[in-house]
Amino acid sequence: MTDSVIRLQGVRKSYRLGKVEVPALGGIDLEIESGEFGALAGPSGSGKTTLLNLIGCLDKPTAGRLFLDGLDITDSSLDKLADIRGSKIGFIFQTFNLIPVLSAFENVEYPLLLGGVGRKERHERVNEWLDNVGLAPQANQRPDQLSGGQRQRVAIARAMVSRPVLVLADEPTANLDSETAAQILDLLHRINRETSVTFLFATHDPAIISRAHRRIRLRDGHIAADERNHQLTGGVVHAS
């Protein structure tokens, strides 16, 4: 049995707008296994980003329990959640979120600096991941000297350099042309296959959804369907 990286039990999330409580997620039960390549799909307002933020330790549930890599993080303090993010989770964003004044090398190195990793090991890891994403020749270039696809490759290297158990990607191909997006998706597939790191996307992109091993469709804060790509995983699982 494959270990689960993510487990949600009856997770709810609501926000207050003045005196009104607005539900964003209602009673989510979900388990994501180690090594999965999954997609959260659904229309705007369905709860994708809210769910990704909870799993990514960027927000806390209103009710229910949330486990990450076997650890119950539901009641963790904000400081503890920040530590968990730094050690267990990599993030890839639609807008790349690179630091403009830093080179590609320095952007990838930054989370290791925050984590207190020694200089020799930092440089070894950064060089390894810049090479893995095909950007070793651009190591000293700043983001404004790189194409959109190259910037996203820097962001992927930055997400992986801390050796996370989980990578969360929010619309990672939305700002790329179709050819570049396909190349980025191929790269992410290869990394998933070679490292067994779990990937979870929040996306509208049909290309990502079609190539995901797991497709979790949200509607109005609930799981409407939970399917495995039977061509890749040998079966289809429907949400209860």
GUNUTI-134358 format. One record per residue (C-alpha): residue in three letters; x, y, z. Coordinates in steps of 0.001 Angstrom, whole numbers, plus 500000, padded with zeros to 6 digits. Layout:
BEGIN
alaXYZ
...
***
This chain:
BEGIN
met500000500000500000
thr501384503377499019
asp501729505889501844
ser499542508972501650
val501201512375501463
ile497926514269501918
arg494855513229503888
leu491828515423504553
gln488984514347506821
gly485792516403506707
val487702519588505905
arg485629522751505732
lys486693526311505093
ser484608529448505311
tyr485392533157505288
arg483701536076506987
leu482533539054504956
gly481267541415507613
lys478580539490509482
val478125536956506702
glu479946533599506675
val480762532474503141
pro481506528759502678
ala484434527934500365
leu484874524207501055
gly482345521841502544
gly483266518493504089
ile486203517452501889
asp487473513878502328
leu490538513257500189
glu493706511185500174
ile496639511727497800
glu499227508969497669
ser502977509356497419
gly504171509823493842
glu500815510814492345
phe500541513371489529
gly497155514880490242
ala494984517736489028
leu492379519759490881
ala489932520914488229
gly486734522929488288
pro485276526315487377
ser486358529539489052
gly484932529678492562
ser484786525880492896
gly487331525831495734
lys490547524785493918
thr492758527577495204
thr491295527388498713
leu492031523661498837
leu495554524181497490
asn496184526878500121
leu495092524547502927
ile497242521676501678
gly500133524109501197
cys499977525289504829
leu499120528812503665
asp495769528748505464
lys494001526725508163
pro490700524834507908
thr487592526009509719
ala486759522389510626
gly488017518866509965
arg491500517341510097
leu494400517788507662
phe497445515507507521
leu500629516108505526
asp503260513383505195
gly501702511577508167
leu501703514676510406
asp498456516169511703
ile498933519856510889
thr495372520984511646
asp496173522827514854
ser499739523851514007
ser500776527417514708
leu501530529769511825
asp505266529495512631
lys505069525704512556
leu503180525800509260
ala505922528012507808
asp508555525472508892
ile506541522652507290
arg506205524624504042
gly509936525193503927
ser510894521573504518
lys508157519540502811
ile506465521592500075
gly507593523156496815
phe505457525758495015
ile505137526601491315
phe503061529671490420
gln501352531006487312
thr503371534236487525
phe506670532452488395
asn507213534612491547
leu510945534999490974
ile512937537730492699
pro513804540213489893
val517190541368491239
leu518527537827491730
ser520051535589489072
ala518536532229488158
phe521133530574490410
glu520327532886493328
asn516562532418492922
val516960528643493137
glu519390528999496034
tyr517122531286498057
pro515005528621499865
leu518205526790500851
leu519576530005502357
leu516373530369504357
gly516724526735505458
gly520290527209506698
val521869524777504234
gly525677525108504036
arg527321526819501066
lys528910523735499473
glu525699521711499605
arg523648524706498411
his525786525119495330
glu525762521397494553
arg521969521213494789
val521374524401492789
asn523726523319490003
glu522096519877489931
trp518596521307489509
leu519510524003487015
asp521059521207484961
asn517959519018485441
val515685521705484031
gly518085522565481193
leu519141526002482413
ala522745525562483507
pro523969528008480784
gln521550530689482055
ala522553530383485732
asn523803533981485967
gln520944535622484090
arg518210537570485869
pro514500536819485267
asp514081539770482864
gln516765538208480652
leu514857534911480403
ser511830533816478396
gly508598532829480121
gly509394529137479714
gln512887529620481129
arg511492531533484101
gln509096528689484824
arg512016526252484649
val513821528343487268
ala510681528192489409
ile510546524397489016
ala514197524082490053
arg513487526316493065
ala510500524141494029
met512575520951493852
val515873522085495365
ser514645521684498965
arg513787518019498304
pro510068518341499079
val507634515460499451
leu504963517496497644
val504935520120494878
leu501852522318494506
ala501353524110491202
asp498719526810490660
glu497993527205486911
pro501684526686486014
thr501113526840482235
ala498615529720482096
asn501158532380481048
leu502905530209478454
asp502227529550474784
ser500981526072473915
glu504341524693472732
thr506225525965475787
ala503428524738478070
ala503735521249476565
gln507503521284477171
ile506988522347480800
leu504410519596481286
asp506835517038479827
leu509499518271482250
leu507177517993485250
his506165514484484192
arg509819513469483960
ile510627514911487388
asn507623513130488888
arg508694509844487305
glu512357510134488293
thr511944511471491850
ser508536510053492913
val507702513465494394
thr503939514021494530
phe502579516754492243
leu499190518411492666
phe497960521065490221
ala495095523541490430
thr494334524121486781
his491909524842483957
asp494401523562481377
pro492922520570479486
ala496452519372478642
ile497374519033482326
ile494022517483483207
ser494271514931480380
arg497764513846481412
ala497155513748485163
his497116510328486767
arg494416511582489143
arg491631514030488318
ile489747515597491199
arg486897517800490021
leu485460520381492404
arg482130522127492233
asp480758524606494793
gly483301523579497418
his482658519833497109
ile484334516979495250
ala482109516269492260
ala484287513487490820
asp487527511730491706
glu488931509685488844
arg492177507930488045
asn493371507936484458
his492790504255483675
gln495296504354480801
leu498023505290483277
thr496924503731486556
gly494738500812485559
gly491481501853487167
val488903504530487823
val487877505595491297
his484721507633491786
ala484110509843494767
ser481667508519497307
***
